[in-house]
Amino acid sequence: MSSQSPIEIPDALTLSDEFKRLNSKQVSNFVARLGYVDEVVETLHSFLRGGAADESLREFLDNLELDVFFALVFSSNPEEHQSNYLVHSSWSFECTPQQLAEIVGEDLMTGGAGASKTAFATESELIDWIRDVAKRLELALKHFVGSRVYCSAIAHLMVLDAVLTELLSGLIRARFNPNLDLPSQ
């Protein structure tokens, strides 16, 4: 995705009762949050293309950790933001776990174990993990936008949060990694 235009919310979601119940501020923040996720994907791709040459790996990871945390939390005010938990819990009510799993497939859900290894990964292994996470985030966002049925939209929203959480976990664990050029603060 990684474009400057706003993320388009698929009709499969906007026509749902759950989405229709959102107030205008919640809708605006919902779209903004997805745009922020898209920016995280672009930041990852830029880094992988060598675009962060002016900052150390630690600085990049530090900035990325803040961006990912913000993309996950965005706002704690329920009048302004639909919580990720409610999307996972009540918005997915119409979708069985089997439907969600079939929609998402293994490609997007595998790879999560890499986050637990970032504390001891080499720089090269960490970059490979970042590349994998960037690919899965981009695919989940693309599939969300292209969703034609409600459960597909919900499944891909949930995958976005799962992969962002994985990314955040891996970034925090990388702070313990003695193999990286990560000077202590």
C-alpha positions in Angstrom: 0.0 0.0 0.0 2.3 2.8 1.4 0.7 5.7 -0.4 0.0 9.2 0.7 -3.8 8.9 0.1 -6.0 7.8 3.0 -6.6 4.1 3.4 -10.0 3.2 1.9 -12.2 1.3 4.3 -13.9 -1.5 2.4 -17.7 -1.5 2.0 -17.7 -4.9 3.7 -16.9 -3.1 6.9 -18.4 0.3 6.5 -21.8 -1.2 5.7 -21.7 -3.3 9.0 -23.9 -2.3 12.0 -20.7 -2.2 14.1 -19.1 0.4 11.9 -22.3 2.4 11.4 -22.4 2.9 15.2 -19.1 4.8 15.2 -19.3 8.5 15.6 -17.6 10.8 13.1 -14.5 11.2 15.4 -14.2 7.4 15.8 -14.4 6.9 12.0 -11.8 9.6 11.4 -9.5 8.1 13.9 -10.1 4.6 12.6 -9.0 5.8 9.2 -6.1 7.8 10.6 -4.8 4.7 12.6 -4.8 2.6 9.4 -2.9 5.4 7.7 -0.4 5.4 10.5 0.0 1.6 10.1 0.7 2.3 6.4 3.4 4.8 7.4 5.0 2.2 9.6 5.1 -0.1 6.6 6.7 2.6 4.5 9.2 3.3 7.3 10.2 -0.4 7.3 10.6 -0.5 3.5 12.6 2.7 3.5 14.9 1.3 6.1 15.3 -2.0 4.2 16.2 0.1 1.1 18.9 1.8 3.1 16.9 5.0 3.7 17.9 5.4 7.4 21.6 5.7 6.7 21.8 8.9 8.8 20.7 7.1 12.0 22.2 4.2 13.9 20.3 0.9 14.1 19.5 1.7 17.7 18.0 5.1 16.8 16.0 3.5 14.0 14.7 0.7 16.3 14.0 3.3 19.0 11.9 5.5 16.7 10.2 2.6 15.2 9.2 1.2 18.6 7.4 4.5 19.4 5.7 4.5 16.0 4.5 0.9 16.5 3.3 1.6 20.0 1.3 4.6 18.8 -0.2 2.6 15.9 -1.4 0.0 18.4 -2.8 2.3 21.1 -3.6 5.5 19.0 -6.1 6.8 21.6 -7.5 5.6 24.9 -10.6 7.8 24.7 -13.6 5.7 23.8 -15.4 8.7 22.5 -12.7 9.2 19.9 -11.4 5.8 19.1 -12.8 2.3 18.6 -10.5 0.1 20.8 -8.6 -2.8 19.1 -10.0 -5.1 21.8 -13.6 -4.3 20.9 -12.8 -5.0 17.2 -11.2 -8.4 18.2 -13.9 -9.2 20.7 -17.3 -7.9 19.7 -16.8 -7.0 16.0 -15.6 -10.6 15.3 -18.8 -12.1 16.8 -20.2 -13.0 13.4 -17.0 -14.7 12.3 -16.0 -18.2 13.5 -12.4 -18.9 14.4 -12.4 -21.3 11.4 -13.6 -18.6 9.0 -10.9 -16.2 10.3 -8.2 -18.8 10.0 -9.2 -19.7 6.5 -9.4 -16.1 5.4 -6.0 -15.2 6.7 -4.1 -18.3 5.9 -0.8 -19.5 7.2 1.3 -17.0 5.3 0.2 -14.0 7.4 0.1 -15.8 10.7 3.5 -17.6 10.6 6.7 -15.9 11.6 5.7 -14.6 15.0 8.3 -16.7 16.7 11.0 -14.5 15.2 10.2 -11.7 17.7 11.4 -13.9 20.6 14.8 -14.3 18.9 15.6 -10.6 18.4 17.3 -10.5 21.8 20.1 -12.7 20.4 19.9 -12.2 16.7 22.7 -10.9 14.6 22.2 -7.7 12.7 21.5 -9.6 9.5 19.0 -11.9 11.2 17.2 -8.8 12.7 17.0 -7.2 9.3 15.6 -10.4 7.8 13.0 -10.5 10.6 12.1 -6.8 9.9 11.7 -7.7 6.2 9.3 -10.5 7.0 7.3 -8.3 9.4 7.1 -5.5 6.8 5.9 -8.0 4.1 3.2 -9.4 6.4 2.0 -5.9 7.5 1.8 -4.8 3.9 -0.1 -7.9 2.9 -2.6 -7.6 5.8 -3.3 -4.0 5.0 -3.7 -4.8 1.3 -6.1 -7.6 2.0 -8.0 -5.5 4.5 -8.6 -2.8 1.8 -9.6 -5.4 -0.7 -12.0 -7.2 1.6 -15.3 -8.0 0.0 -16.9 -9.7 3.0 -17.1 -8.5 6.6 -15.2 -11.4 8.2 -12.3 -10.8 5.8 -12.1 -7.2 6.9 -12.2 -8.2 10.6 -9.7 -11.0 10.1 -7.2 -8.6 8.5 -7.7 -5.9 11.1 -6.9 -8.6 13.7 -3.8 -9.7 11.8 -2.6 -6.1 11.6 -2.7 -5.9 15.4 -1.1 -9.3 15.8 1.8 -8.4 13.5 2.2 -4.9 15.1 2.3 -6.5 18.5 4.9 -9.0 17.3 6.9 -6.1 15.9 6.7 -4.2 19.2 7.7 -7.3 21.2 10.7 -7.9 18.9 11.8 -4.3 19.1 11.7 -4.3 22.9 13.6 -7.6 23.0 16.2 -6.2 20.7 17.1 -3.7 23.4 18.7 -6.6 25.2 20.7 -7.8 22.2 24.5 -7.5 22.8 25.2 -8.3 19.1 23.8 -5.0 17.7 25.4 -1.6 17.6 22.9 -0.4 20.3 24.7 1.9 22.7 23.1 2.2 26.0 21.3 5.5 26.7 
